């Protein structure tokens, strides 16, 4: 299960992207980040965030 918790990256935000498929988590968080925070992360950067978390 891959998980991306927005709060873990310094946002006052309760958004959590969670899926068995890491690619879906990245797409979901990427969309959220742009829509809600106006920040566009590259897929590579998001992949690194998730992998670093274990
Ligand atoms: Zn957020």
mmCIF file of the protein (N, C-alpha, C, O) and its ligand, coordinates in Angstrom:
data_MODEL
# 
_entry.id   MODEL 
# 
loop_
_entity.id 
_entity.type 
_entity.pdbx_number_of_molecules 
1 polymer     1 
2 non-polymer 1 
# 
_entity_poly.entity_id                      1 
_entity_poly.type                           'polypeptide(L)' 
_entity_poly.nstd_linkage                   no 
_entity_poly.nstd_monomer                   no 
_entity_poly.pdbx_seq_one_letter_code       
;(UNK)(UNK)(UNK)(UNK)(UNK)(UNK)(UNK)(UNK)(UNK)(UNK)(UNK)(UNK)(UNK)(UNK)(UNK)(UNK)
(UNK)(UNK)(UNK)(UNK)(UNK)(UNK)(UNK)(UNK)(UNK)(UNK)(UNK)(UNK)(UNK)(UNK)(UNK)(UNK)
(UNK)(UNK)(UNK)(UNK)(UNK)(UNK)(UNK)(UNK)(UNK)(UNK)(UNK)(UNK)(UNK)(UNK)(UNK)(UNK)
(UNK)(UNK)(UNK)(UNK)(UNK)(UNK)
;
_entity_poly.pdbx_seq_one_letter_code_can   XXXXXXXXXXXXXXXXXXXXXXXXXXXXXXXXXXXXXXXXXXXXXXXXXXXXXX 
_entity_poly.pdbx_strand_id                 A 
# 
loop_
_entity_poly_seq.entity_id 
_entity_poly_seq.num 
_entity_poly_seq.mon_id 
_entity_poly_seq.hetero 
1 1  UNK n 
1 2  UNK n 
1 3  UNK n 
1 4  UNK n 
1 5  UNK n 
1 6  UNK n 
1 7  UNK n 
1 8  UNK n 
1 9  UNK n 
1 10 UNK n 
1 11 UNK n 
1 12 UNK n 
1 13 UNK n 
1 14 UNK n 
1 15 UNK n 
1 16 UNK n 
1 17 UNK n 
1 18 UNK n 
1 19 UNK n 
1 20 UNK n 
1 21 UNK n 
1 22 UNK n 
1 23 UNK n 
1 24 UNK n 
1 25 UNK n 
1 26 UNK n 
1 27 UNK n 
1 28 UNK n 
1 29 UNK n 
1 30 UNK n 
1 31 UNK n 
1 32 UNK n 
1 33 UNK n 
1 34 UNK n 
1 35 UNK n 
1 36 UNK n 
1 37 UNK n 
1 38 UNK n 
1 39 UNK n 
1 40 UNK n 
1 41 UNK n 
1 42 UNK n 
1 43 UNK n 
1 44 UNK n 
1 45 UNK n 
1 46 UNK n 
1 47 UNK n 
1 48 UNK n 
1 49 UNK n 
1 50 UNK n 
1 51 UNK n 
1 52 UNK n 
1 53 UNK n 
1 54 UNK n 
# 
loop_
_struct_asym.id 
_struct_asym.entity_id 
A 1 
B 2 
# 
loop_
_chem_comp.id 
_chem_comp.type 
_chem_comp.mon_nstd_flag 
UNK 'L-peptide linking' . 
ZN  non-polymer         . 
# 
_pdbx_entity_nonpoly.entity_id   2 
_pdbx_entity_nonpoly.name        ? 
_pdbx_entity_nonpoly.comp_id     ZN 
# 
_pdbx_nonpoly_scheme.asym_id         B 
_pdbx_nonpoly_scheme.entity_id       2 
_pdbx_nonpoly_scheme.mon_id          ZN 
_pdbx_nonpoly_scheme.ndb_seq_num     1 
_pdbx_nonpoly_scheme.pdb_seq_num     101 
_pdbx_nonpoly_scheme.auth_seq_num    101 
_pdbx_nonpoly_scheme.pdb_mon_id      ZN 
_pdbx_nonpoly_scheme.auth_mon_id     ZN 
_pdbx_nonpoly_scheme.pdb_strand_id   A 
_pdbx_nonpoly_scheme.pdb_ins_code    . 
# 
loop_
_atom_site.group_PDB 
_atom_site.id 
_atom_site.type_symbol 
_atom_site.label_atom_id 
_atom_site.label_alt_id 
_atom_site.label_comp_id 
_atom_site.label_asym_id 
_atom_site.label_entity_id 
_atom_site.label_seq_id 
_atom_site.pdbx_PDB_ins_code 
_atom_site.Cartn_x 
_atom_site.Cartn_y 
_atom_site.Cartn_z 
_atom_site.occupancy 
_atom_site.B_iso_or_equiv 
_atom_site.pdbx_formal_charge 
_atom_site.auth_seq_id 
_atom_site.auth_comp_id 
_atom_site.auth_asym_id 
_atom_site.auth_atom_id 
_atom_site.pdbx_PDB_model_num 
ATOM   1   N  N  . UNK A 1 1  ? 0.846  -1.206 0.000   1.00 0.00 ? 1   UNK A N  1 
ATOM   2   C  CA . UNK A 1 1  ? 0.000  0.000  0.000   1.00 0.00 ? 1   UNK A CA 1 
ATOM   3   C  C  . UNK A 1 1  ? 0.875  1.247  0.000   1.00 0.00 ? 1   UNK A C  1 
ATOM   4   O  O  . UNK A 1 1  ? 1.657  1.455  0.927   1.00 0.00 ? 1   UNK A O  1 
ATOM   5   N  N  . UNK A 1 2  ? 0.752  2.057  -1.008  1.00 0.00 ? 2   UNK A N  1 
ATOM   6   C  CA . UNK A 1 2  ? 1.478  3.320  -1.046  1.00 0.00 ? 2   UNK A CA 1 
ATOM   7   C  C  . UNK A 1 2  ? 0.576  4.409  -0.472  1.00 0.00 ? 2   UNK A C  1 
ATOM   8   O  O  . UNK A 1 2  ? -0.640 4.395  -0.662  1.00 0.00 ? 2   UNK A O  1 
ATOM   9   N  N  . UNK A 1 3  ? 1.195  5.348  0.230   1.00 0.00 ? 3   UNK A N  1 
ATOM   10  C  CA . UNK A 1 3  ? 0.417  6.363  0.915   1.00 0.00 ? 3   UNK A CA 1 
ATOM   11  C  C  . UNK A 1 3  ? 1.133  7.700  0.822   1.00 0.00 ? 3   UNK A C  1 
ATOM   12  O  O  . UNK A 1 3  ? 2.359  7.765  0.915   1.00 0.00 ? 3   UNK A O  1 
ATOM   13  N  N  . UNK A 1 4  ? 0.371  8.754  0.639   1.00 0.00 ? 4   UNK A N  1 
ATOM   14  C  CA . UNK A 1 4  ? 0.957  10.075 0.597   1.00 0.00 ? 4   UNK A CA 1 
ATOM   15  C  C  . UNK A 1 4  ? 0.102  10.990 1.471   1.00 0.00 ? 4   UNK A C  1 
ATOM   16  O  O  . UNK A 1 4  ? -1.038 11.310 1.134   1.00 0.00 ? 4   UNK A O  1 
ATOM   17  N  N  . UNK A 1 5  ? 0.672  11.397 2.586   1.00 0.00 ? 5   UNK A N  1 
ATOM   18  C  CA . UNK A 1 5  ? -0.063 12.235 3.536   1.00 0.00 ? 5   UNK A CA 1 
ATOM   19  C  C  . UNK A 1 5  ? 0.411  13.676 3.378   1.00 0.00 ? 5   UNK A C  1 
ATOM   20  O  O  . UNK A 1 5  ? 1.567  13.992 3.658   1.00 0.00 ? 5   UNK A O  1 
ATOM   21  N  N  . UNK A 1 6  ? -0.485 14.537 2.932   1.00 0.00 ? 6   UNK A N  1 
ATOM   22  C  CA . UNK A 1 6  ? -0.125 15.923 2.642   1.00 0.00 ? 6   UNK A CA 1 
ATOM   23  C  C  . UNK A 1 6  ? 0.532  16.599 3.855   1.00 0.00 ? 6   UNK A C  1 
ATOM   24  O  O  . UNK A 1 6  ? 1.517  17.322 3.703   1.00 0.00 ? 6   UNK A O  1 
ATOM   25  N  N  . UNK A 1 7  ? -0.004 16.367 5.036   1.00 0.00 ? 7   UNK A N  1 
ATOM   26  C  CA . UNK A 1 7  ? 0.489  16.974 6.265   1.00 0.00 ? 7   UNK A CA 1 
ATOM   27  C  C  . UNK A 1 7  ? 1.972  16.677 6.513   1.00 0.00 ? 7   UNK A C  1 
ATOM   28  O  O  . UNK A 1 7  ? 2.697  17.496 7.078   1.00 0.00 ? 7   UNK A O  1 
ATOM   29  N  N  . UNK A 1 8  ? 2.405  15.491 6.081   1.00 0.00 ? 8   UNK A N  1 
ATOM   30  C  CA . UNK A 1 8  ? 3.808  15.095 6.262   1.00 0.00 ? 8   UNK A CA 1 
ATOM   31  C  C  . UNK A 1 8  ? 4.772  16.012 5.507   1.00 0.00 ? 8   UNK A C  1 
ATOM   32  O  O  . UNK A 1 8  ? 5.973  16.023 5.778   1.00 0.00 ? 8   UNK A O  1 
ATOM   33  N  N  . UNK A 1 9  ? 4.235  16.771 4.567   1.00 0.00 ? 9   UNK A N  1 
ATOM   34  C  CA . UNK A 1 9  ? 5.093  17.623 3.752   1.00 0.00 ? 9   UNK A CA 1 
ATOM   35  C  C  . UNK A 1 9  ? 4.906  19.099 4.068   1.00 0.00 ? 9   UNK A C  1 
ATOM   36  O  O  . UNK A 1 9  ? 5.189  19.976 3.251   1.00 0.00 ? 9   UNK A O  1 
ATOM   37  N  N  . UNK A 1 10 ? 4.416  19.345 5.286   1.00 0.00 ? 10  UNK A N  1 
ATOM   38  C  CA . UNK A 1 10 ? 4.391  20.715 5.792   1.00 0.00 ? 10  UNK A CA 1 
ATOM   39  C  C  . UNK A 1 10 ? 3.127  21.502 5.524   1.00 0.00 ? 10  UNK A C  1 
ATOM   40  O  O  . UNK A 1 10 ? 3.076  22.703 5.787   1.00 0.00 ? 10  UNK A O  1 
ATOM   41  N  N  . UNK A 1 11 ? 2.089  20.829 4.996   1.00 0.00 ? 11  UNK A N  1 
ATOM   42  C  CA . UNK A 1 11 ? 0.845  21.545 4.726   1.00 0.00 ? 11  UNK A CA 1 
ATOM   43  C  C  . UNK A 1 11 ? -0.147 21.351 5.863   1.00 0.00 ? 11  UNK A C  1 
ATOM   44  O  O  . UNK A 1 11 ? -0.208 20.286 6.478   1.00 0.00 ? 11  UNK A O  1 
ATOM   45  N  N  . UNK A 1 12 ? -0.927 22.405 6.132   1.00 0.00 ? 12  UNK A N  1 
ATOM   46  C  CA . UNK A 1 12 ? -2.034 22.288 7.085   1.00 0.00 ? 12  UNK A CA 1 
ATOM   47  C  C  . UNK A 1 12 ? -3.206 21.708 6.318   1.00 0.00 ? 12  UNK A C  1 
ATOM   48  O  O  . UNK A 1 12 ? -4.109 22.436 5.906   1.00 0.00 ? 12  UNK A O  1 
ATOM   49  N  N  . UNK A 1 13 ? -3.194 20.416 6.131   1.00 0.00 ? 13  UNK A N  1 
ATOM   50  C  CA . UNK A 1 13 ? -4.100 19.800 5.177   1.00 0.00 ? 13  UNK A CA 1 
ATOM   51  C  C  . UNK A 1 13 ? -4.322 18.345 5.575   1.00 0.00 ? 13  UNK A C  1 
ATOM   52  O  O  . UNK A 1 13 ? -3.381 17.659 5.976   1.00 0.00 ? 13  UNK A O  1 
ATOM   53  N  N  . UNK A 1 14 ? -5.561 17.873 5.466   1.00 0.00 ? 14  UNK A N  1 
ATOM   54  C  CA . UNK A 1 14 ? -5.875 16.507 5.879   1.00 0.00 ? 14  UNK A CA 1 
ATOM   55  C  C  . UNK A 1 14 ? -5.947 15.534 4.709   1.00 0.00 ? 14  UNK A C  1 
ATOM   56  O  O  . UNK A 1 14 ? -6.417 14.405 4.855   1.00 0.00 ? 14  UNK A O  1 
ATOM   57  N  N  . UNK A 1 15 ? -5.479 15.981 3.549   1.00 0.00 ? 15  UNK A N  1 
ATOM   58  C  CA . UNK A 1 15 ? -5.563 15.113 2.373   1.00 0.00 ? 15  UNK A CA 1 
ATOM   59  C  C  . UNK A 1 15 ? -4.602 13.919 2.479   1.00 0.00 ? 15  UNK A C  1 
ATOM   60  O  O  . UNK A 1 15 ? -3.428 14.069 2.817   1.00 0.00 ? 15  UNK A O  1 
ATOM   61  N  N  . UNK A 1 16 ? -5.136 12.741 2.180   1.00 0.00 ? 16  UNK A N  1 
ATOM   62  C  CA . UNK A 1 16 ? -4.314 11.536 2.126   1.00 0.00 ? 16  UNK A CA 1 
ATOM   63  C  C  . UNK A 1 16 ? -4.619 10.796 0.827   1.00 0.00 ? 16  UNK A C  1 
ATOM   64  O  O  . UNK A 1 16 ? -5.777 10.502 0.529   1.00 0.00 ? 16  UNK A O  1 
ATOM   65  N  N  . UNK A 1 17 ? -3.588 10.500 0.065   1.00 0.00 ? 17  UNK A N  1 
ATOM   66  C  CA . UNK A 1 17 ? -3.740 9.680  -1.130  1.00 0.00 ? 17  UNK A CA 1 
ATOM   67  C  C  . UNK A 1 17 ? -3.217 8.290  -0.780  1.00 0.00 ? 17  UNK A C  1 
ATOM   68  O  O  . UNK A 1 17 ? -2.107 8.143  -0.269  1.00 0.00 ? 17  UNK A O  1 
ATOM   69  N  N  . UNK A 1 18 ? -4.022 7.282  -1.057  1.00 0.00 ? 18  UNK A N  1 
ATOM   70  C  CA . UNK A 1 18 ? -3.673 5.937  -0.656  1.00 0.00 ? 18  UNK A CA 1 
ATOM   71  C  C  . UNK A 1 18 ? -4.167 4.942  -1.699  1.00 0.00 ? 18  UNK A C  1 
ATOM   72  O  O  . UNK A 1 18 ? -5.326 4.989  -2.110  1.00 0.00 ? 18  UNK A O  1 
ATOM   73  N  N  . UNK A 1 19 ? -3.292 4.048  -2.122  1.00 0.00 ? 19  UNK A N  1 
ATOM   74  C  CA . UNK A 1 19 ? -3.694 3.048  -3.111  1.00 0.00 ? 19  UNK A CA 1 
ATOM   75  C  C  . UNK A 1 19 ? -2.640 1.950  -3.166  1.00 0.00 ? 19  UNK A C  1 
ATOM   76  O  O  . UNK A 1 19 ? -1.493 2.171  -2.778  1.00 0.00 ? 19  UNK A O  1 
ATOM   77  N  N  . UNK A 1 20 ? -3.015 0.784  -3.638  1.00 0.00 ? 20  UNK A N  1 
ATOM   78  C  CA . UNK A 1 20 ? -2.048 -0.288 -3.831  1.00 0.00 ? 20  UNK A CA 1 
ATOM   79  C  C  . UNK A 1 20 ? -1.068 0.051  -4.940  1.00 0.00 ? 20  UNK A C  1 
ATOM   80  O  O  . UNK A 1 20 ? 0.071  -0.416 -4.957  1.00 0.00 ? 20  UNK A O  1 
ATOM   81  N  N  . UNK A 1 21 ? -1.537 0.871  -5.859  1.00 0.00 ? 21  UNK A N  1 
ATOM   82  C  CA . UNK A 1 21 ? -0.737 1.243  -7.022  1.00 0.00 ? 21  UNK A CA 1 
ATOM   83  C  C  . UNK A 1 21 ? -0.065 2.598  -6.786  1.00 0.00 ? 21  UNK A C  1 
ATOM   84  O  O  . UNK A 1 21 ? -0.730 3.632  -6.724  1.00 0.00 ? 21  UNK A O  1 
ATOM   85  N  N  . UNK A 1 22 ? 1.235  2.573  -6.658  1.00 0.00 ? 22  UNK A N  1 
ATOM   86  C  CA . UNK A 1 22 ? 1.991  3.795  -6.361  1.00 0.00 ? 22  UNK A CA 1 
ATOM   87  C  C  . UNK A 1 22 ? 1.770  4.868  -7.425  1.00 0.00 ? 22  UNK A C  1 
ATOM   88  O  O  . UNK A 1 22 ? 1.772  6.060  -7.117  1.00 0.00 ? 22  UNK A O  1 
ATOM   89  N  N  . UNK A 1 23 ? 1.582  4.449  -8.665  1.00 0.00 ? 23  UNK A N  1 
ATOM   90  C  CA . UNK A 1 23 ? 1.361  5.400  -9.760  1.00 0.00 ? 23  UNK A CA 1 
ATOM   91  C  C  . UNK A 1 23 ? 0.059  6.178  -9.561  1.00 0.00 ? 23  UNK A C  1 
ATOM   92  O  O  . UNK A 1 23 ? -0.012 7.365  -9.879  1.00 0.00 ? 23  UNK A O  1 
ATOM   93  N  N  . UNK A 1 24 ? -0.958 5.515  -9.042  1.00 0.00 ? 24  UNK A N  1 
ATOM   94  C  CA . UNK A 1 24 ? -2.242 6.177  -8.788  1.00 0.00 ? 24  UNK A CA 1 
ATOM   95  C  C  . UNK A 1 24 ? -2.114 7.186  -7.660  1.00 0.00 ? 24  UNK A C  1 
ATOM   96  O  O  . UNK A 1 24 ? -2.704 8.266  -7.710  1.00 0.00 ? 24  UNK A O  1 
ATOM   97  N  N  . UNK A 1 25 ? -1.338 6.826  -6.639  1.00 0.00 ? 25  UNK A N  1 
ATOM   98  C  CA . UNK A 1 25 ? -1.117 7.743  -5.521  1.00 0.00 ? 25  UNK A CA 1 
ATOM   99  C  C  . UNK A 1 25 ? -0.437 9.010  -6.023  1.00 0.00 ? 25  UNK A C  1 
ATOM   100 O  O  . UNK A 1 25 ? -0.796 10.120 -5.630  1.00 0.00 ? 25  UNK A O  1 
ATOM   101 N  N  . UNK A 1 26 ? 0.529  8.833  -6.882  1.00 0.00 ? 26  UNK A N  1 
ATOM   102 C  CA . UNK A 1 26 ? 1.259  9.976  -7.435  1.00 0.00 ? 26  UNK A CA 1 
ATOM   103 C  C  . UNK A 1 26 ? 0.341  10.867 -8.261  1.00 0.00 ? 26  UNK A C  1 
ATOM   104 O  O  . UNK A 1 26 ? 0.373  12.090 -8.126  1.00 0.00 ? 26  UNK A O  1 
ATOM   105 N  N  . UNK A 1 27 ? -0.469 10.266 -9.107  1.00 0.00 ? 27  UNK A N  1 
ATOM   106 C  CA . UNK A 1 27 ? -1.403 11.041 -9.942  1.00 0.00 ? 27  UNK A CA 1 
ATOM   107 C  C  . UNK A 1 27 ? -2.402 11.789 -9.064  1.00 0.00 ? 27  UNK A C  1 
ATOM   108 O  O  . UNK A 1 27 ? -2.699 12.961 -9.296  1.00 0.00 ? 27  UNK A O  1 
ATOM   109 N  N  . UNK A 1 28 ? -2.914 11.090 -8.053  1.00 0.00 ? 28  UNK A N  1 
ATOM   110 C  CA . UNK A 1 28 ? -3.917 11.676 -7.169  1.00 0.00 ? 28  UNK A CA 1 
ATOM   111 C  C  . UNK A 1 28 ? -3.329 12.839 -6.369  1.00 0.00 ? 28  UNK A C  1 
ATOM   112 O  O  . UNK A 1 28 ? -3.944 13.899 -6.254  1.00 0.00 ? 28  UNK A O  1 
ATOM   113 N  N  . UNK A 1 29 ? -2.138 12.628 -5.822  1.00 0.00 ? 29  UNK A N  1 
ATOM   114 C  CA . UNK A 1 29 ? -1.530 13.693 -5.028  1.00 0.00 ? 29  UNK A CA 1 
ATOM   115 C  C  . UNK A 1 29 ? -1.110 14.866 -5.904  1.00 0.00 ? 29  UNK A C  1 
ATOM   116 O  O  . UNK A 1 29 ? -1.257 16.027 -5.522  1.00 0.00 ? 29  UNK A O  1 
ATOM   117 N  N  . UNK A 1 30 ? -0.598 14.552 -7.055  1.00 0.00 ? 30  UNK A N  1 
ATOM   118 C  CA . UNK A 1 30 ? -0.176 15.584 -7.997  1.00 0.00 ? 30  UNK A CA 1 
ATOM   119 C  C  . UNK A 1 30 ? -1.337 16.535 -8.315  1.00 0.00 ? 30  UNK A C  1 
ATOM   120 O  O  . UNK A 1 30 ? -1.170 17.754 -8.328  1.00 0.00 ? 30  UNK A O  1 
ATOM   121 N  N  . UNK A 1 31 ? -2.502 15.961 -8.567  1.00 0.00 ? 31  UNK A N  1 
ATOM   122 C  CA . UNK A 1 31 ? -3.705 16.738 -8.866  1.00 0.00 ? 31  UNK A CA 1 
ATOM   123 C  C  . UNK A 1 31 ? -4.098 17.586 -7.651  1.00 0.00 ? 31  UNK A C  1 
ATOM   124 O  O  . UNK A 1 31 ? -4.400 18.772 -7.782  1.00 0.00 ? 31  UNK A O  1 
ATOM   125 N  N  . UNK A 1 32 ? -4.090 16.969 -6.486  1.00 0.00 ? 32  UNK A N  1 
ATOM   126 C  CA . UNK A 1 32 ? -4.428 17.671 -5.248  1.00 0.00 ? 32  UNK A CA 1 
ATOM   127 C  C  . UNK A 1 32 ? -3.486 18.850 -5.000  1.00 0.00 ? 32  UNK A C  1 
ATOM   128 O  O  . UNK A 1 32 ? -3.920 19.950 -4.656  1.00 0.00 ? 32  UNK A O  1 
ATOM   129 N  N  . UNK A 1 33 ? -2.220 18.602 -5.177  1.00 0.00 ? 33  UNK A N  1 
ATOM   130 C  CA . UNK A 1 33 ? -1.212 19.624 -4.913  1.00 0.00 ? 33  UNK A CA 1 
ATOM   131 C  C  . UNK A 1 33 ? -1.399 20.852 -5.809  1.00 0.00 ? 33  UNK A C  1 
ATOM   132 O  O  . UNK A 1 33 ? -1.277 21.991 -5.360  1.00 0.00 ? 33  UNK A O  1 
ATOM   133 N  N  . UNK A 1 34 ? -1.692 20.601 -7.054  1.00 0.00 ? 34  UNK A N  1 
ATOM   134 C  CA . UNK A 1 34 ? -1.905 21.699 -8.005  1.00 0.00 ? 34  UNK A CA 1 
ATOM   135 C  C  . UNK A 1 34 ? -3.207 22.433 -7.673  1.00 0.00 ? 34  UNK A C  1 
ATOM   136 O  O  . UNK A 1 34 ? -3.236 23.663 -7.615  1.00 0.00 ? 34  UNK A O  1 
ATOM   137 N  N  . UNK A 1 35 ? -4.288 21.666 -7.454  1.00 0.00 ? 35  UNK A N  1 
ATOM   138 C  CA . UNK A 1 35 ? -5.597 22.268 -7.189  1.00 0.00 ? 35  UNK A CA 1 
ATOM   139 C  C  . UNK A 1 35 ? -5.638 23.031 -5.873  1.00 0.00 ? 35  UNK A C  1 
ATOM   140 O  O  . UNK A 1 35 ? -6.155 24.146 -5.813  1.00 0.00 ? 35  UNK A O  1 
ATOM   141 N  N  . UNK A 1 36 ? -5.096 22.434 -4.822  1.00 0.00 ? 36  UNK A N  1 
ATOM   142 C  CA . UNK A 1 36 ? -5.251 22.994 -3.480  1.00 0.00 ? 36  UNK A CA 1 
ATOM   143 C  C  . UNK A 1 36 ? -4.103 23.891 -3.052  1.00 0.00 ? 36  UNK A C  1 
ATOM   144 O  O  . UNK A 1 36 ? -4.305 24.859 -2.318  1.00 0.00 ? 36  UNK A O  1 
ATOM   145 N  N  . UNK A 1 37 ? -2.912 23.576 -3.505  1.00 0.00 ? 37  UNK A N  1 
ATOM   146 C  CA . UNK A 1 37 ? -1.737 24.306 -3.013  1.00 0.00 ? 37  UNK A CA 1 
ATOM   147 C  C  . UNK A 1 37 ? -1.007 25.086 -4.099  1.00 0.00 ? 37  UNK A C  1 
ATOM   148 O  O  . UNK A 1 37 ? -0.088 25.853 -3.813  1.00 0.00 ? 37  UNK A O  1 
ATOM   149 N  N  . UNK A 1 38 ? -1.419 24.885 -5.338  1.00 0.00 ? 38  UNK A N  1 
ATOM   150 C  CA . UNK A 1 38 ? -0.800 25.619 -6.427  1.00 0.00 ? 38  UNK A CA 1 
ATOM   151 C  C  . UNK A 1 38 ? 0.652  25.251 -6.663  1.00 0.00 ? 38  UNK A C  1 
ATOM   152 O  O  . UNK A 1 38 ? 1.425  26.027 -7.226  1.00 0.00 ? 38  UNK A O  1 
ATOM   153 N  N  . UNK A 1 39 ? 1.007  24.051 -6.223  1.00 0.00 ? 39  UNK A N  1 
ATOM   154 C  CA . UNK A 1 39 ? 2.388  23.593 -6.389  1.00 0.00 ? 39  UNK A CA 1 
ATOM   155 C  C  . UNK A 1 39 ? 2.388  22.364 -7.293  1.00 0.00 ? 39  UNK A C  1 
ATOM   156 O  O  . UNK A 1 39 ? 1.645  21.409 -7.065  1.00 0.00 ? 39  UNK A O  1 
ATOM   157 N  N  . UNK A 1 40 ? 3.226  22.404 -8.314  1.00 0.00 ? 40  UNK A N  1 
ATOM   158 C  CA . UNK A 1 40 ? 3.295  21.269 -9.222  1.00 0.00 ? 40  UNK A CA 1 
ATOM   159 C  C  . UNK A 1 40 ? 4.598  20.516 -8.989  1.00 0.00 ? 40  UNK A C  1 
ATOM   160 O  O  . UNK A 1 40 ? 5.681  21.028 -9.274  1.00 0.00 ? 40  UNK A O  1 
ATOM   161 N  N  . UNK A 1 41 ? 4.486  19.306 -8.473  1.00 0.00 ? 41  UNK A N  1 
ATOM   162 C  CA . UNK A 1 41 ? 5.656  18.452 -8.283  1.00 0.00 ? 41  UNK A CA 1 
ATOM   163 C  C  . UNK A 1 41 ? 5.802  17.542 -9.494  1.00 0.00 ? 41  UNK A C  1 
ATOM   164 O  O  . UNK A 1 41 ? 4.812  17.141 -10.105 1.00 0.00 ? 41  UNK A O  1 
ATOM   165 N  N  . UNK A 1 42 ? 7.028  17.224 -9.831  1.00 0.00 ? 42  UNK A N  1 
ATOM   166 C  CA . UNK A 1 42 ? 7.233  16.251 -10.896 1.00 0.00 ? 42  UNK A CA 1 
ATOM   167 C  C  . UNK A 1 42 ? 6.908  14.862 -10.353 1.00 0.00 ? 42  UNK A C  1 
ATOM   168 O  O  . UNK A 1 42 ? 6.973  14.625 -9.147  1.00 0.00 ? 42  UNK A O  1 
ATOM   169 N  N  . UNK A 1 43 ? 6.562  13.957 -11.250 1.00 0.00 ? 43  UNK A N  1 
ATOM   170 C  CA . UNK A 1 43 ? 6.272  12.583 -10.826 1.00 0.00 ? 43  UNK A CA 1 
ATOM   171 C  C  . UNK A 1 43 ? 7.481  11.948 -10.162 1.00 0.00 ? 43  UNK A C  1 
ATOM   172 O  O  . UNK A 1 43 ? 7.351  11.166 -9.220  1.00 0.00 ? 43  UNK A O  1 
ATOM   173 N  N  . UNK A 1 44 ? 8.662  12.295 -10.665 1.00 0.00 ? 44  UNK A N  1 
ATOM   174 C  CA . UNK A 1 44 ? 9.901  11.753 -10.101 1.00 0.00 ? 44  UNK A CA 1 
ATOM   175 C  C  . UNK A 1 44 ? 10.076 12.204 -8.650  1.00 0.00 ? 44  UNK A C  1 
ATOM   176 O  O  . UNK A 1 44 ? 10.469 11.418 -7.787  1.00 0.00 ? 44  UNK A O  1 
ATOM   177 N  N  . UNK A 1 45 ? 9.779  13.480 -8.396  1.00 0.00 ? 45  UNK A N  1 
ATOM   178 C  CA . UNK A 1 45 ? 9.913  14.014 -7.037  1.00 0.00 ? 45  UNK A CA 1 
ATOM   179 C  C  . UNK A 1 45 ? 8.940  13.318 -6.088  1.00 0.00 ? 45  UNK A C  1 
ATOM   180 O  O  . UNK A 1 45 ? 9.310  12.943 -4.975  1.00 0.00 ? 45  UNK A O  1 
ATOM   181 N  N  . UNK A 1 46 ? 7.696  13.148 -6.534  1.00 0.00 ? 46  UNK A N  1 
ATOM   182 C  CA . UNK A 1 46 ? 6.695  12.490 -5.692  1.00 0.00 ? 46  UNK A CA 1 
ATOM   183 C  C  . UNK A 1 46 ? 7.071  11.036 -5.436  1.00 0.00 ? 46  UNK A C  1 
ATOM   184 O  O  . UNK A 1 46 ? 6.888  10.524 -4.332  1.00 0.00 ? 46  UNK A O  1 
ATOM   185 N  N  . UNK A 1 47 ? 7.587  10.388 -6.445  1.00 0.00 ? 47  UNK A N  1 
ATOM   186 C  CA . UNK A 1 47 ? 8.042  9.004  -6.299  1.00 0.00 ? 47  UNK A CA 1 
ATOM   187 C  C  . UNK A 1 47 ? 9.118  8.920  -5.221  1.00 0.00 ? 47  UNK A C  1 
ATOM   188 O  O  . UNK A 1 47 ? 9.100  8.020  -4.382  1.00 0.00 ? 47  UNK A O  1 
ATOM   189 N  N  . UNK A 1 48 ? 10.044 9.857  -5.252  1.00 0.00 ? 48  UNK A N  1 
ATOM   190 C  CA . UNK A 1 48 ? 11.111 9.887  -4.243  1.00 0.00 ? 48  UNK A CA 1 
ATOM   191 C  C  . UNK A 1 48 ? 10.545 10.102 -2.838  1.00 0.00 ? 48  UNK A C  1 
ATOM   192 O  O  . UNK A 1 48 ? 10.983 9.460  -1.883  1.00 0.00 ? 48  UNK A O  1 
ATOM   193 N  N  . UNK A 1 49 ? 9.564  11.013 -2.714  1.00 0.00 ? 49  UNK A N  1 
ATOM   194 C  CA . UNK A 1 49 ? 8.927  11.261 -1.403  1.00 0.00 ? 49  UNK A CA 1 
ATOM   195 C  C  . UNK A 1 49 ? 8.363  9.964  -0.840  1.00 0.00 ? 49  UNK A C  1 
ATOM   196 O  O  . UNK A 1 49 ? 8.579  9.628  0.324   1.00 0.00 ? 49  UNK A O  1 
ATOM   197 N  N  . UNK A 1 50 ? 7.636  9.243  -1.691  1.00 0.00 ? 50  UNK A N  1 
ATOM   198 C  CA . UNK A 1 50 ? 6.973  8.027  -1.235  1.00 0.00 ? 50  UNK A CA 1 
ATOM   199 C  C  . UNK A 1 50 ? 7.997  6.936  -0.910  1.00 0.00 ? 50  UNK A C  1 
ATOM   200 O  O  . UNK A 1 50 ? 7.881  6.257  0.110   1.00 0.00 ? 50  UNK A O  1 
ATOM   201 N  N  . UNK A 1 51 ? 8.970  6.774  -1.754  1.00 0.00 ? 51  UNK A N  1 
ATOM   202 C  CA . UNK A 1 51 ? 9.966  5.724  -1.537  1.00 0.00 ? 51  UNK A CA 1 
ATOM   203 C  C  . UNK A 1 51 ? 10.780 5.991  -0.279  1.00 0.00 ? 51  UNK A C  1 
ATOM   204 O  O  . UNK A 1 51 ? 11.132 5.063  0.448   1.00 0.00 ? 51  UNK A O  1 
ATOM   205 N  N  . UNK A 1 52 ? 11.076 7.252  -0.027  1.00 0.00 ? 52  UNK A N  1 
ATOM   206 C  CA . UNK A 1 52 ? 11.868 7.617  1.141   1.00 0.00 ? 52  UNK A CA 1 
ATOM   207 C  C  . UNK A 1 52 ? 11.113 7.296  2.426   1.00 0.00 ? 52  UNK A C  1 
ATOM   208 O  O  . UNK A 1 52 ? 11.715 6.961  3.446   1.00 0.00 ? 52  UNK A O  1 
ATOM   209 N  N  . UNK A 1 53 ? 9.778  7.403  2.364   1.00 0.00 ? 53  UNK A N  1 
ATOM   210 C  CA . UNK A 1 53 ? 8.942  7.088  3.506   1.00 0.00 ? 53  UNK A CA 1 
ATOM   211 C  C  . UNK A 1 53 ? 8.926  5.592  3.801   1.00 0.00 ? 53  UNK A C  1 
ATOM   212 O  O  . UNK A 1 53 ? 8.657  5.166  4.925   1.00 0.00 ? 53  UNK A O  1 
ATOM   213 N  N  . UNK A 1 54 ? 9.214  4.820  2.785   1.00 0.00 ? 54  UNK A N  1 
ATOM   214 C  CA . UNK A 1 54 ? 9.145  3.362  2.956   1.00 0.00 ? 54  UNK A CA 1 
ATOM   215 C  C  . UNK A 1 54 ? 7.726  2.923  2.760   1.00 0.00 ? 54  UNK A C  1 
ATOM   216 O  O  . UNK A 1 54 ? 7.429  1.732  2.857   1.00 0.00 ? 54  UNK A O  1 
HETATM 217 ZN ZN . ZN  B 2 .  ? -2.963 19.182 0.734   1.00 0.00 ? 101 ZN  A ZN 1 
# 
